[in-house]
Amino acid sequence: MSEIEQLHQQHVFIGGLHRSGTSVFSRWLGSFPEISSFASTGVPEDEGQHLQSVFPPAWHYGGPGRFCFHPEAPLDAKSPLLTRDNILKLRNEWGNLWNKEKTILLEKSPPNLIHAPFLQAVFPDARFIFLLRHPVAVALATKQITGQPLDDLMKHWIRAHDILVVHQRMLDSSLCLHYESLVTIPDHVHSKVQDFTGVTGVPLSTSPFTDRNPDYFNIWQALRTGNTTAGMTEQLIHTHEFQCNRFGYSLEYPLDSYKDFSLRKSVEVQAKRDRIKTVHLKASFDSANDIA
């Protein structure tokens, strides 16, 4: 059970809801020469959740827009799945797919967002990077895949990040990144990621993100002004605005996120509108963790 620990390799796990940018970000980070990530595995997005037999993947709990609702989906260090045999099995199943000559071993799966304490128990040296994206963009993008009601998708977004708030307090090393900061101040964020992971080389991939949020914000605005949809969207704002504000986002003023992130050279950012009380994730998490 100590074989992987004795290799002195760093394990980095990326998590975030589907449509939050984790795949593009993982490909960029995985292009650093000292990092080994899964590639050409034949499973969707080369995600580790599909390349192991210890815990059920997200589709088992309903897939995108649904999996965080299932009470058995979140995994922590008290999970009954955390047995000696399963620790060895997961290390071996993923270990066989990594290039052990690399100094950093990378794995990305959306459910890592709610699995981190479990993974830390399996890989005690683990570092975690979580990606958050505006709930309007995530909900509308996911709806194109699943056809779910926007109300359910907003609730799922909030549920997922509420779990993260609790779990991140259990982690030794984690970094929360906002999609909006990646597209607004990429050099600043890239520097934080390199400092956090310890990579020193030059990535083979260039800056990973093209900002797709405006497309979804335009759809959102059309829904807010449509004759048959305005009432529905205003009800969504009334119901979920405060919960989204807790994570630095607004359903009523979605572009305010960009004003915040374009100025975010430090962790604490004051909400742009006095009537919105924004409590960023950092306020809920341990000082040992970080956010950009």
HURA-V241496 format. One record per residue. N is the residue number from 0. RES is the residue in three letters. PHI is phi in whole degrees, 0 to 359 (NA if undefined). OMEGA is omega in degrees with one decimal (NA if undefined). Layout:
n=[N/N]
res=[RES/RES]
phi=[PHI/PHI]
omega=[OMEGA/OMEGA]
This chain:
n=[0/1/2/3/4/5/6/7/8/9/10/11/12/13/14/15/16/17/18/19/20/21/22/23/24/25/26/27/28/29/30/31/32/33/34/35/36/37/38/39/40/41/42/43/44/45/46/47/48/49/50/51/52/53/54/55/56/57/58/59/60/61/62/63/64/65/66/67/68/69/70/71/72/73/74/75/76/77/78/79/80/81/82/83/84/85/86/87/88/89/90/91/92/93/94/95/96/97/98/99/100/101/102/103/104/105/106/107/108/109/110/111/112/113/114/115/116/117/118/119/120/121/122/123/124/125/126/127/128/129/130/131/132/133/134/135/136/137/138/139/140/141/142/143/144/145/146/147/148/149/150/151/152/153/154/155/156/157/158/159/160/161/162/163/164/165/166/167/168/169/170/171/172/173/174/175/176/177/178/179/180/181/182/183/184/185/186/187/188/189/190/191/192/193/194/195/196/197/198/199/200/201/202/203/204/205/206/207/208/209/210/211/212/213/214/215/216/217/218/219/220/221/222/223/224/225/226/227/228/229/230/231/232/233/234/235/236/237/238/239/240/241/242/243/244/245/246/247/248/249/250/251/252/253/254/255/256/257/258/259/260/261/262/263/264/265/266/267/268/269/270/271/272/273/274/275/276/277/278/279/280/281/282/283/284/285/286/287/288/289/290/291]
res=[MET/SER/GLU/ILE/GLU/GLN/LEU/HIS/GLN/GLN/HIS/VAL/PHE/ILE/GLY/GLY/LEU/HIS/ARG/SER/GLY/THR/SER/VAL/PHE/SER/ARG/TRP/LEU/GLY/SER/PHE/PRO/GLU/ILE/SER/SER/PHE/ALA/SER/THR/GLY/VAL/PRO/GLU/ASP/GLU/GLY/GLN/HIS/LEU/GLN/SER/VAL/PHE/PRO/PRO/ALA/TRP/HIS/TYR/GLY/GLY/PRO/GLY/ARG/PHE/CYS/PHE/HIS/PRO/GLU/ALA/PRO/LEU/ASP/ALA/LYS/SER/PRO/LEU/LEU/THR/ARG/ASP/ASN/ILE/LEU/LYS/LEU/ARG/ASN/GLU/TRP/GLY/ASN/LEU/TRP/ASN/LYS/GLU/LYS/THR/ILE/LEU/LEU/GLU/LYS/SER/PRO/PRO/ASN/LEU/ILE/HIS/ALA/PRO/PHE/LEU/GLN/ALA/VAL/PHE/PRO/ASP/ALA/ARG/PHE/ILE/PHE/LEU/LEU/ARG/HIS/PRO/VAL/ALA/VAL/ALA/LEU/ALA/THR/LYS/GLN/ILE/THR/GLY/GLN/PRO/LEU/ASP/ASP/LEU/MET/LYS/HIS/TRP/ILE/ARG/ALA/HIS/ASP/ILE/LEU/VAL/VAL/HIS/GLN/ARG/MET/LEU/ASP/SER/SER/LEU/CYS/LEU/HIS/TYR/GLU/SER/LEU/VAL/THR/ILE/PRO/ASP/HIS/VAL/HIS/SER/LYS/VAL/GLN/ASP/PHE/THR/GLY/VAL/THR/GLY/VAL/PRO/LEU/SER/THR/SER/PRO/PHE/THR/ASP/ARG/ASN/PRO/ASP/TYR/PHE/ASN/ILE/TRP/GLN/ALA/LEU/ARG/THR/GLY/ASN/THR/THR/ALA/GLY/MET/THR/GLU/GLN/LEU/ILE/HIS/THR/HIS/GLU/PHE/GLN/CYS/ASN/ARG/PHE/GLY/TYR/SER/LEU/GLU/TYR/PRO/LEU/ASP/SER/TYR/LYS/ASP/PHE/SER/LEU/ARG/LYS/SER/VAL/GLU/VAL/GLN/ALA/LYS/ARG/ASP/ARG/ILE/LYS/THR/VAL/HIS/LEU/LYS/ALA/SER/PHE/ASP/SER/ALA/ASN/ASP/ILE/ALA]
phi=[NA/259/302/293/300/289/282/58/259/270/257/236/242/250/221/164/302/307/74/260/99/294/293/296/297/296/295/295/296/292/276/294/296/268/250/249/229/287/209/54/272/89/255/306/56/53/278/296/301/267/240/209/234/268/228/291/285/300/298/298/255/114/79/305/79/224/297/288/288/288/296/267/290/294/235/228/288/260/297/295/284/273/254/302/297/290/299/297/296/294/298/288/297/281/299/291/258/270/275/289/280/277/270/233/249/246/220/231/207/308/294/304/304/240/243/302/299/296/295/296/292/278/237/299/270/297/241/236/240/248/254/244/225/310/298/297/295/296/295/292/293/290/299/296/269/256/75/289/297/298/299/296/290/295/297/294/302/293/300/300/279/295/297/301/305/291/292/294/294/269/262/277/208/209/223/259/240/264/310/295/286/295/266/258/230/300/296/297/291/302/297/296/293/295/296/291/273/88/288/235/280/252/293/286/265/279/309/281/251/253/290/256/302/304/300/284/294/294/297/299/294/295/295/291/252/288/299/259/240/299/298/297/291/295/293/299/297/300/282/246/303/297/297/289/303/301/253/87/237/229/280/282/232/299/289/300/303/291/299/294/288/291/258/279/261/229/285/277/230/273/302/281/241/302/280/261/268/261/247/289/310/306/294/261/248/292/292/288/261/219/211/226]
omega=[-178.5/-173.3/-177.4/179.3/-176.4/179.9/179.2/176.3/179.4/176.0/179.1/-179.3/178.7/178.5/178.5/-179.3/173.1/-179.8/177.6/178.4/-175.7/-177.5/179.7/179.9/-179.8/178.3/177.6/-178.3/-180.0/-179.6/173.6/-172.8/-178.2/-177.5/171.5/175.8/-178.8/-179.8/176.4/-178.1/-178.5/177.4/-177.7/175.9/-179.9/-177.0/-178.6/179.5/-179.4/-173.2/179.7/-176.5/-176.6/-178.2/-179.2/175.2/-174.8/-176.9/179.9/-178.5/175.9/176.1/-176.9/177.1/-176.3/-163.9/-177.6/177.6/-174.5/-175.8/-179.7/-176.7/179.0/179.2/175.7/-174.6/177.1/-178.0/176.1/177.2/-175.3/177.2/178.7/-178.9/-179.4/175.8/178.4/-178.1/-178.2/177.6/-179.1/-177.6/177.1/-178.6/179.1/-177.4/178.4/171.7/-173.4/176.5/177.9/-177.4/-179.2/-177.8/-170.6/174.4/179.7/170.3/177.9/-177.9/173.7/177.0/-177.8/179.9/-166.1/179.8/175.7/-178.9/176.8/177.5/178.6/-179.7/-171.6/179.7/-168.8/168.9/-173.4/174.2/-179.3/177.4/174.5/177.2/-176.3/-177.3/176.2/-179.4/-179.3/-177.7/-178.3/178.4/179.8/178.7/177.9/-179.5/-168.6/-176.6/-178.2/173.8/-179.9/178.7/178.5/-177.8/174.8/178.5/179.8/177.6/-179.0/179.3/-178.5/-175.5/169.5/176.2/179.3/178.7/-179.2/-174.8/-173.6/176.2/-178.8/-172.0/178.4/-174.5/-179.6/-179.5/175.5/178.9/173.7/175.0/-176.4/176.9/178.5/-178.3/-176.5/179.9/-172.5/-178.1/177.6/-178.7/178.9/178.6/178.2/-179.7/179.9/176.3/-176.5/-176.0/-178.1/179.1/-177.7/-177.9/179.4/-178.6/176.3/179.7/176.5/179.9/-164.4/-163.6/162.1/-172.7/178.0/-178.0/-178.2/177.7/-178.5/176.6/176.2/176.2/179.8/179.5/177.6/176.9/-177.7/-177.6/-179.4/-177.8/-175.9/-174.9/-175.8/-179.8/179.9/-177.3/177.3/176.2/176.1/179.4/179.9/-174.9/-167.6/-174.8/-176.0/-179.3/178.4/176.3/-179.4/-177.8/175.6/-177.4/176.2/174.2/-178.4/-179.1/-172.9/-178.6/176.3/178.2/-177.6/176.4/178.6/-171.6/178.2/178.9/-169.5/172.0/174.0/-172.5/-172.8/-180.0/179.7/-179.7/-176.2/178.7/-173.7/-174.8/177.2/176.2/-176.6/174.7/-177.4/-177.0/-176.0/-177.1/-177.4/-171.4/179.8/-179.2/178.5/-180.0/-173.2/-179.0/174.8/NA]
